[in-house]
Amino acid sequence: MTDVRDLRADEARSIGDLLSRAGFGPTVAGLIAFPRESPAGDVLVAERNGRSVGGVCCASFGATGWIGALGVLPDARRRGVGEALTRSACARLRERGAETVLLFATDMGRPLYERLGFESEDTVTAWRGTAGTARSDVTLRVLREEDRAAVRAIDRSATGEDRAAAVRTPAPGRSGPRPLPCRPSYGTSPAGTPRSTLGRS
Ligand SMILES: CC(C)(COP(=O)(O)OP(=O)(O)OC[C@H]1O[C@@H](n2cnc3c(N)ncnc32)[C@H](O)[C@@H]1OP(=O)(O)O)[C@@H](O)C(=O)NCCC(=O)NCCS
């Protein structure tokens, strides 16, 4: 029997470890900071026999909602945990007003999502590497409070979504801005599976 519940406040570290072991690698902790900390986000945990075996992140942007970093520990797979997490994430996003739920599917996740009614929209390739230097005619700087409206408008025109909740300026003391949950980076794929499918239900 699988139970799906909200992440508890004292589990910030353990959910990062769990999702790393589920295939998302060591950088996943940074990606789950937004759904964990933002009022627009949710992190759900799947338990079997009192053991946490899977997790999923949700981001709600009004009429659209995103599922990301859905993972199940290898020894707990093929028992319906992934399905329970996906159904719970969709239910949570719909409760928050989502009419469309989007995600990036890995090759492993695709059959599960298609079974639950997601339809493939396109394919994307996620790139990884060390950031190089910017072109000399491009100036980069940290986002400022006064940039917020322009960034929100650019994001809205690029995605068709209102993701104001994710357009944030960095908190004092942080060295740089948190990344937006922009399409390839939020729905990150586990290491070794760079191609993913953008699906919606
Ligand atoms: C993709 C992933 C989340 C699926 O998790 P899962 O818990 O195995 O998912 P489910 O058990 O609900 O479904 C997986 C398969 O097991 C089958 N299954 C479910 N319960 C079963 C049971 N009791 N006995 C036998 N098979 C069962 C399902 O029918 C499904 O089969 P299918 O793939 O042929 O359709 C998991 O493989 C994973 O974490 N992968 C790495 C991370 C990843 O790629 N995540 C997706 C990101 S988008």
The ligand as a MOL file (V3000), in Angstrom:
LIG
                    3D

  0  0  0     0  0            999 V3000
M  V30 BEGIN CTAB
M  V30 COUNTS 48 50 0 0 0
M  V30 BEGIN ATOM
M  V30 1 C 9.6780 6.3920 -13.9060 0
M  V30 2 C 9.5140 5.9300 -12.4550 0
M  V30 3 C 9.1360 7.1290 -11.6010 0
M  V30 4 C 8.3690 4.8970 -12.4070 0
M  V30 5 O 8.1680 4.5440 -11.0290 0
M  V30 6 P 7.4480 3.1750 -10.6250 0
M  V30 7 O 7.1500 3.2300 -9.1900 0
M  V30 8 O 8.2110 2.0120 -11.1240 0
M  V30 9 O 6.0830 3.3100 -11.4690 0
M  V30 10 P 4.8330 2.3050 -11.4650 0
M  V30 11 O 5.1250 1.1160 -10.5790 0
M  V30 12 O 3.6070 3.0850 -11.1740 0
M  V30 13 O 4.7690 1.8530 -12.9830 0
M  V30 14 C 5.9210 1.2650 -13.5910 0
M  V30 15 C 5.5470 -0.0840 -14.2390 0
M  V30 16 O 5.2930 -1.0380 -13.2180 0
M  V30 17 C 4.0620 -1.6980 -13.4890 0
M  V30 18 N 3.4980 -2.0840 -12.1970 0
M  V30 19 C 2.8390 -1.2900 -11.3210 0
M  V30 20 N 2.4720 -2.0110 -10.2550 0
M  V30 21 C 2.9290 -3.2700 -10.4630 0
M  V30 22 C 2.9010 -4.4660 -9.7170 0
M  V30 23 N 2.2820 -4.5310 -8.5220 0
M  V30 24 N 3.4980 -5.5490 -10.2100 0
M  V30 25 C 4.1090 -5.5220 -11.4170 0
M  V30 26 N 4.1930 -4.4090 -12.1840 0
M  V30 27 C 3.6030 -3.3110 -11.7000 0
M  V30 28 C 3.2570 -0.6570 -14.2050 0
M  V30 29 O 2.2120 -1.2360 -14.9530 0
M  V30 30 C 4.3010 -0.0310 -15.0740 0
M  V30 31 O 4.5260 -0.8310 -16.2040 0
M  V30 32 P 4.7960 -0.1680 -17.6410 0
M  V30 33 O 6.0320 0.6740 -17.5050 0
M  V30 34 O 4.9840 -1.3510 -18.5150 0
M  V30 35 O 3.5800 0.6500 -17.9520 0
M  V30 36 C 10.8040 5.2510 -11.9170 0
M  V30 37 O 11.2190 4.2580 -12.8340 0
M  V30 38 C 11.9560 6.2210 -11.6880 0
M  V30 39 O 12.0710 6.8170 -10.6270 0
M  V30 40 N 12.8590 6.3680 -12.7050 0
M  V30 41 C 14.0190 7.2670 -12.5850 0
M  V30 42 C 13.6070 8.7110 -12.5500 0
M  V30 43 C 12.7570 9.0750 -13.7400 0
M  V30 44 O 13.0800 8.8030 -14.8910 0
M  V30 45 N 11.6280 9.7250 -13.4350 0
M  V30 46 C 10.6840 10.2150 -14.4050 0
M  V30 47 C 10.9750 11.6590 -14.5590 0
M  V30 48 S 9.8510 12.3770 -15.6380 0
M  V30 END ATOM
M  V30 BEGIN BOND
M  V30 1 1 1 2
M  V30 2 1 2 3
M  V30 3 1 2 4
M  V30 4 1 2 36
M  V30 5 1 4 5
M  V30 6 1 5 6
M  V30 7 2 6 7
M  V30 8 1 6 8
M  V30 9 1 6 9
M  V30 10 1 9 10
M  V30 11 2 10 11
M  V30 12 1 10 12
M  V30 13 1 10 13
M  V30 14 1 13 14
M  V30 15 1 14 15
M  V30 16 1 15 16
M  V30 17 1 15 30
M  V30 18 1 16 17
M  V30 19 1 17 18
M  V30 20 1 17 28
M  V30 21 1 18 19
M  V30 22 1 18 27
M  V30 23 2 19 20
M  V30 24 1 20 21
M  V30 25 1 21 22
M  V30 26 2 21 27
M  V30 27 1 22 23
M  V30 28 2 22 24
M  V30 29 1 24 25
M  V30 30 2 25 26
M  V30 31 1 26 27
M  V30 32 1 28 29
M  V30 33 1 28 30
M  V30 34 1 30 31
M  V30 35 1 31 32
M  V30 36 2 32 33
M  V30 37 1 32 34
M  V30 38 1 32 35
M  V30 39 1 36 37
M  V30 40 1 36 38
M  V30 41 2 38 39
M  V30 42 1 38 40
M  V30 43 1 40 41
M  V30 44 1 41 42
M  V30 45 1 42 43
M  V30 46 2 43 44
M  V30 47 1 43 45
M  V30 48 1 45 46
M  V30 49 1 46 47
M  V30 50 1 47 48
M  V30 END BOND
M  V30 END CTAB
M  END
